[in-house]
Amino acid sequence: MSSDDAFEPGAGIAAEIKNTRIEQEMEQSYIDYAMSVIAGRALPDVRDGLKPVHRRILYAMHEAGVTANSSHRKSSSIVGETMGDYHPHGDSAIYDALARLAQDFSMRYPLVDGQGNFGSVDGDPPAAMRYTEARMSPIAEELLEDIDKDTVDFQSNYDDRKQEPTVLPSSFPNLLVNGSSGIAVGMSTNIPPHNLGEIIDATVELIDRPDSTVEDLMEHVKGPDFPTGANIVGRNAVHKAYKTGRGRIRVRADFDVDEEANRIIINELPFQENKARLIERIADDVNAGKIEGIRDIRDESDRDGIRVVIELKRGAMGEVVKNQLLDNHLEVTFGMINLSLVDGQPRVLTLKETLEEYLNHRREVVRRRSEYELDEAEDRAHILEGRLKALDDIDAVVETIRNSESRDDAKAALQGELVVEVDGEPLPTFDFSEEQAKHIVAMQLGSLTSMETAELKEEYEDVQATIERLEAILAEASELDAVIKSELQDIKDEYADDRRTSFVANTGEVTRADLIAEEDVAVVVSEDDYIKRMPIARFRAQRRGGKGIIGTDLKEGDSVSSVFVANTHDDLLCFTNHGQVYQLKTYQVPEMSRTARGKSAVNLLDFDDGEEITAVVNCDDLEEIDGYLTMVTKNGYIKRTSVDNFQNILSTGIIATKLDDGDQLVDVEVTDGTRDLVIGTEGGMSIRFDEDEVRAMGRSARGVRGIKLSEDDYVAGVAAIDEAHDSWVLTVTKNGYGKRTDIDAYRAQSRNGKGLIDIKANERNGPVCAINTVGEGDDLVVMSDQGQIMRTPVEELSTVGRNTMGVIVMDLDAGDYVSSVDVIPSSMVGEGEEVEGAEVDAEEADAEEADADAEETSAEAEEVDE
């Protein structure tokens, strides 16, 4: 070619150049790279459950004779042979894979029997490969069983010197039994280990009933069975994972809460959880104040198992600490992705599909093994037939061989290709095959004994039986499946063990409420919107007339607006004087000491200026009845609204009732449509009527008049009578006086009347600030404007009639007055801590009660009716 031709378009080197878009080349090259990673490194094969590195390690050990019956071999030797013959990658990657196969905390059924330090559940790395030794475990040999019987395909190794299997025969479904994890390009797999016996039972079920559903298979496969034990929370996630191939399974540590010893003992950890790191994280959270109640953590683990002891502080609640640990440390999520290679392509499989793919592989293995064994059996039968035929005419055979000039002539004579003559006379000819002739010529004289002849006949009969059996296996699919079932059952009998992972009920995610101790508390709110809660048990009930103790430290110019009693786990509806209602969880209120001021409620309740809580309703009370919220206003209006109207409350609150200008919502009661209501006024009046007299209305309604008010008189509150519990009407005045009166003393009237005199609201008593119904065993919590708080049993107050002065309830300092009163029902009353508090003088109490009796005798004459 001339130099001019070299520069012609399409000539020479230019003819080999192809034009392509760079994005197309990049895309194709990346896909090729990705597939090489997916198929050759990161994902397991569905048939044997192994990645190439694991398969090559086991095959290299098999070829080197490092089996379960051999002595241990240095890990460096195994790594070297694997790397030199089959896996041309770094020795550290091979050794890491080898070490994992030996870890009983990583593999449900370890495939390598390791000797030495192969790492620990604390995250300690294995010792260097020159220090450790290994050999195959017995169950690993089951994966390679019959590999020399043409059961699987082989391929050339990386340098074409040797052959390596593309897959192992795998006598059991190793992918599900030991699981697998790996990250490929654009995909990952995370298959949990399972119990061998359960997986084999499910496989047999699928053989017997090919139309079995995932639900049918789950009758056998209860769920993952992790080598470290622990507990699976609920079964729904497991069912979803088996049905779709993907799922998020919650795994919880196994632990005991020892209330007597005041400690929590961890016995089992979730799969792949680092014990040392776990203890460190718990300690960090304790030091940071995120977990309260833990005094000490000790790791008492040994060769027999895990044992982490968490010592609790005195008085700490074990259940709360347990929930705090569950929320952050003792419960993890196992993201199951059942992704594996099927015919070289990655696929996400269901439980049934995974077992079906394994069975297809196993059927192919057993078929090819049977064909191989049939060929060998037929060859052996052919040889035996020749030897038996020779024994039948042994004299002629021996004479022919003896008179042959060479071994080859003897073989030819036995095949009928050469005539042997003796003294010019030809000997009888035979028609043995070449192989038969070869074995006959090689026969020893000792085999001519009658015993050897009998053994040959017996062997021939056995070989014929084997041929018939193998032909039946190859001819009938049911016979082939029967072989698979039998071999699986043998594996189960040899290696199956009990489940290690149990199931616990799914009680839902650990919520913040689970992290809070359940206790009864007093919640204090000030007019400047400071709020806090304190355990009610801190306040021991004392006799009436005491000063109480400090309940809150108010800033200058602030005062208490309300106090109410609730449980930390209660959901509360908080009604305000502006007619709004807000929803609040009690545990959201910060817990503080008695002398603390509290924290601003702006982050809890979005109050307007001048808005304050006037009534609180427990949502638990609403769930018990299909009833109403009955509200009264300062100006005497009352209305009932169905509780259904308060289901979805915004964070900014919703309207509870419409108010006229100058009016305020002062009290709310829960009613069921059958109660009698008692409205009390600041001026000491009261009226009782049936709640049916107030029709049910919507939230935006104003309501109807409940009581006619005298000039300058206002409603103090409303009480609903529960005849099953309530015995008295309790009235408390601003100046700290109060009384209880039998409910029957308040005769029923029609609403919108002036009512009857309830208590003398004179200069001594001051105006009424609260009215409630109470029963035996109830306690009162009385809060003063300046922050004093006192708790006293209702029985401490004298039972007197209406229109009486009452007795002293709380001894107030000059300028102080009662701001709020709440009732602790008898079901919540318990013995609190010892606190200081003055008791009323006995002589003074007797004098007050005498005055109350005298006042009661003239009460009827002073009644005011409608």
Steps between C-alpha positions, in 0.01 A plus 500: 500500500641835402544784745220683325263206556574511874330834527196403299176508708419153633842360419768352731468560876217743440290207379505353855370817668132519585315817585274488807347746742695531824188469719411172327851362554501611865159347561593166344836486674337574834238232445771247414691594816187486711406155374850371567473619859148363537574157356863461598535650842211640705187287460442136595370235265151384587606138450777464757467830683869585449692786347797410278757560773324268745450235232867514403619478860294186562602342170867575563472332841322206340774461238770530765334237717440741789172330593322450829693177559843647431719703730475878504708689245652845539257761372783663305545174305131482414494867402811452286360203310167675447668815375756320284263256333153655497459850643764746378416777746649630823577251774331719762167480315527120482598469865213726610259274310660188650480645851131584462427141394649392836316750724216338693351846567486578124408160353204302627684183395872586455654350187857520631629346819744760630772459757629821655367854519251562220353818650231564757155651544678804648632585155851371565670407169633147435860428577745508207458208263841361597370437852166337427414160358193368325332207334159436351214437738296182450198689368720676242588164351130454428524797263772323298355149523515322160681788331724240331201329337437753224223659703591862418669687220864600521682791344863590451666697776644845437816367328352188337718269707220345701128445500269641767127438559253767396276390789516238776259202511367628835317223681293755697361853427805687627380843381215501751675295766806722538373813329716750319569872471673709239502832321525498124472784251156652533363213712563311819396180669432425865365152562467387863602152616235240580462178692617202293221270614229753417641572154527130418142439617380783275699358208345158549158665521563668165605169346183331623274796417639716220196730526584592862471869582736710706252466787523121470879511508491730802334220692852356500723808467403711800745775413872577498709316756802710587818342639497752786141418595304808615132558419303599193227754576172394339439276199343737247833637376636146459194398303535802273870432444435138406214597272674786316869436549542824695414602854616675815521261792538637851745299709511554875765394748399236753516639852349465844383781727584390855285725717623347825869548419420831325686415181458403135694201365560469123539137392489514120571777248346570158683349203828677410474736798840601640484434874788727603368786287150447641625534857695810403194663340285429805767649727521810280123552518503455878776759535315738266180466704304340213444188710423540870502245778815299411771476765750258344555274196706180518595255228500155659503307171709184470535197273158381610320804361409866527430660837488877532378624840347848526469610861218748568497783746294470813143601425547475121211339314625195312226514236583860410874430475420191294294706255774761475749227414261346247445834335868559432708189552341161556281486192623520141340462159622227266425612145439173315570503125482150353708581193711232333626387162261290295654380174760771542244778538414673828144442620303573817328176597224400733547214743325260264696615196828459685417141593374428148829619349692284746286197417555552128874501566484199725293304248764574235777389739325174590417433133858551388632297791259219418610502135862492610441217745290312244784514248741372763260227610442385144872494436551295814213265408658450161831402658330271748303333223826425318669362808202279585482378142871422512455303824231291335758380241810564701700204362469615141572861598810400695623276220450780247692751711776250579556414137498861382843641418436834671254686721370687196450171311308366799271806499453467123421128533241568769339761274482251213750694291767231514480118490738321733614151394633216708679228308343631184155486645315829552368578846142620555442869422339759724317829447603700807519877464833680522436610859385154602803341340730746675357412840498123431867503404573694820313250721703331769485128563362567848184635347418156366398372841138422560480776766628762259253373242211538746611854587510590131146376454382693806671815376344456160154473655564815705618689195193393308280624784687829496446529126130438538477759779691764304296437188182545707634828641576628152170378359265624772506854644332375817788255558754779454312720746486212746880483491525874567257471791690208648833680478355816649358299787843345560652850513230611745554198723873565505523877542165654599469669840248706696408856415706770666290801404157536660203722428355766728172682459506818297382765742583776254797729481640630824341840538601791716225403742677165552809690610312690771424350838125467556414701809242746625610861488380849584528746210532866595437785255560865576333806349824583318480156337770320697423129530650198675406166648588340834431147628193520720662241726731775622207651686385296797140563586476712815218616721302797388603844616869463415699746300621231262842526343656693216357372174667739259736797502328786322677791344402844619156603383400145397236286671359147475210465260423129530610167640373162385584136570569248224705195410816548295353279225169686480383694198336819622259753355587841641216754487580868537308806612484614134290198405783317322605139557851357455627142515799421720681184607588524866855373450562791262489730800853526641550334839657736752550537872251665737710812525551538125310769310420283202562555131315713251201318354539673164642182344219286639187714477460788259318737739390851414567789735294465816398144419528248782382147577173485692408131461671173406334181374674164480454336159480159672172619652369569150583147380299340780168660401325617187416831659540874513721779616286733710633856524399797713600863459562779747170666410289190564471339157520122464513262206568140416705392197559141386852375560514403131553868422837494681677220311741702286645790693756721328825601666365855507180382671138507383188683615323323785218752546388840380523778760327835529712806557620506858412134558750220577497121508548398863444123530442178301363163609466165321141371502320204352149641453367365833675722754370779719700822486576742784608853406665706774554876500763720659227650717426162660186407299441161339247333272445133420321373188498207257743535214221409256375852552798614296474381141815386315657768282799549269833647599421845360176537702479729803268283706198578720464660843569262783451732797366849560777705654459782746673824426877472532477120534675259264518123447785331689464151352282201419493150646348186348358249747618140458264307727727194490780686679407852608351560844555869559522838334830670588524878510824697557526879534777745412596558863572132557173382654284216379249229578342184369127455491288195425388499138139445609503843663492651151150436369454492125345803327464625147795676347515880478382545856667695780567179687573446869760635736798264503748676733525836669732710280557755774806702593662206680453247221531723198349400162469138389791388277413131440212256519540124451335171580708261712476154650663292769880474475544805275770758571507872428791692351470868589734756341535858615559803284852540640601139430426310823354151444321272742348155476234382741241220510140615441406328826698773680227747407189490715175380347260789551187630337451767243504868595777447756838664557713189452837435665856601424663292227830681444670757721596785266748778554381859493421608144492140370189313390397165352562502125407147391363176640509151349379163626716185509257212456531214746639277223806727479547562871822349635744565775745773406829617643523660840471881476470773754166667547322657794181340619202698624480535875266239647309744722457741208373216281245397764376858534463535123301179474272617785438827315427303181239288681332809643487662157348190347196513731390834353589417137151409382353834610749688287454307176435699185300326232419578141 
